Amino acid sequence: MDIRVERTSLPKAKPDWDNLSFGRYYTDHMFVADYTEGSGWHDLRVVPYAPISLDPAAMVLHYAMEVFEGLKAYAAKDGRVLLFRPMENARRLNSSATRICMPDFPENDFLEALKVFVRTEQDWIPRQADTSLYLRPVMIANEPHIGVRVSRQFQMFIIASPVGAYYPEGLNPVRIYLEDEYIRAVRGGTGFTKCGGNYASSLIAQKKAEKLGFTQVLWLDGVEKKYIEEVGTMNVMFMIGDEVITPELGGSILPGVTRSSVMELLRSWNVKVSERRISIDELYSAARSGDLRESFGTGTAAVISPIGAFSINGELLCVGDGGIGPLSRKLYDTLTGIQWGSLPDPFGWTCEVPL
Ligand SMILES: *Cc1c(COP(=O)(O)O)cnc(C)c1O
């Protein structure tokens, strides 16, 4: 499909590249496409960044018919601009959309849209160490209709935000609160999708954890409240003895691109990786016996987020010596090296944007 590009006549002033933080600035343009039942996706375009117009009866506003993605464009030192496994995001967007009764966006058009959009915004890709251009594709149901049914009209847009290092002081172990009251997801629900509703319902636990002095929550399964699922908005991994364990996907856990990349890297280093259920009792015993050597969250925003301690039933349990473990450090350095094009890419994960 053809993508029309309409350039802004009023480019914004660029931000201070050394003080970007996360999600504070947006670029000059956005990608937009419309869908109507019968004619499918049409009017693919890159246009000046501007508010979108929605009828107050638009279904997304009432029934949360919304799915999104998150990925980054990286400026390599040699001038190339790279995306990291963007087809994984294309597939996951469609898997999320199917669950919320929204249409597929063709995967090749998704990739082409990203490339055309990123090329248009190339002056917005920061070049400082650990910075990137965060890309946020979103699909909404914008049909004005407050009767509950599947929408017949949708809009897809992609916006971009230059972002700084997730941890400006460098990798920093975080403290995690075990959430035993609220639940993020259950099997059969929407836990495996990136839909806004998952975030709306989990904010309250995040707020509670922060009030108690913790950075993120550790989510348990919704049925037995016994098995570990995710940490905040990241997948979670534990190194117990010589085995790295991550909860198995099963409908309630989001299949992270970083999660699968970390598993592939570990396997290529001959580290034993298991996707299986891990109970809070197992974590507790491993922490008490000293077998819990490392733990970290994985996600596009922070890449690897080392966990220094867990609070479980009022007890604070240290992971290893509470610092950044060697495996966490090696994973972070390798993944970011591949993403920024400073290390070889033996898996063919990066995708160059033609400029
Ligand atoms: C996006 C997300 C992740 C991480 O996925 P990546 O593809 O690695 O960025 C993990 N858990 C939840 C709930 C998420 O929304």
The ligand as an SDF file (V2000), in Angstrom:
LIG
                    3D

 15 15  0  0  0  0  0  0  0  0999 V2000
    5.2810   -4.6070   26.6460 C   0  0  0  0  0  0  0  0  0  0  0  0
    5.2260   -5.4840   27.8440 C   0  0  0  0  0  0  0  0  0  0  0  0
    6.2950   -6.3300   28.1980 C   0  0  0  0  0  0  0  0  0  0  0  0
    7.6260   -6.3450   27.4710 C   0  0  0  0  0  0  0  0  0  0  0  0
    7.5410   -6.6530   26.1300 O   0  0  0  0  0  0  0  0  0  0  0  0
    8.7410   -6.2680   25.1390 P   0  0  0  0  0  0  0  0  0  0  0  0
    8.2760   -6.7400   23.8270 O   0  0  0  0  0  0  0  0  0  0  0  0
    9.9450   -6.9730   25.6360 O   0  0  0  0  0  0  0  0  0  0  0  0
    8.8890   -4.7850   25.2310 O   0  0  0  0  0  0  0  0  0  0  0  0
    6.1200   -7.1720   29.2750 C   0  0  0  0  0  0  0  0  0  0  0  0
    4.9840   -7.1730   30.0040 N   0  0  0  0  0  0  0  0  0  0  0  0
    3.9550   -6.3620   29.7120 C   0  0  0  0  0  0  0  0  0  0  0  0
    2.7300   -6.4090   30.5420 C   0  0  0  0  0  0  0  0  0  0  0  0
    4.0410   -5.4870   28.6260 C   0  0  0  0  0  0  0  0  0  0  0  0
    3.0190   -4.6820   28.3390 O   0  0  0  0  0  0  0  0  0  0  0  0
  1  2  1  0
  2  3  1  0
  2 14  2  0
  3  4  1  0
  3 10  2  0
  4  5  1  0
  5  6  1  0
  6  7  2  0
  6  8  1  0
  6  9  1  0
 10 11  1  0
 11 12  2  0
 12 13  1  0
 12 14  1  0
 14 15  1  0
M  END
$$$$
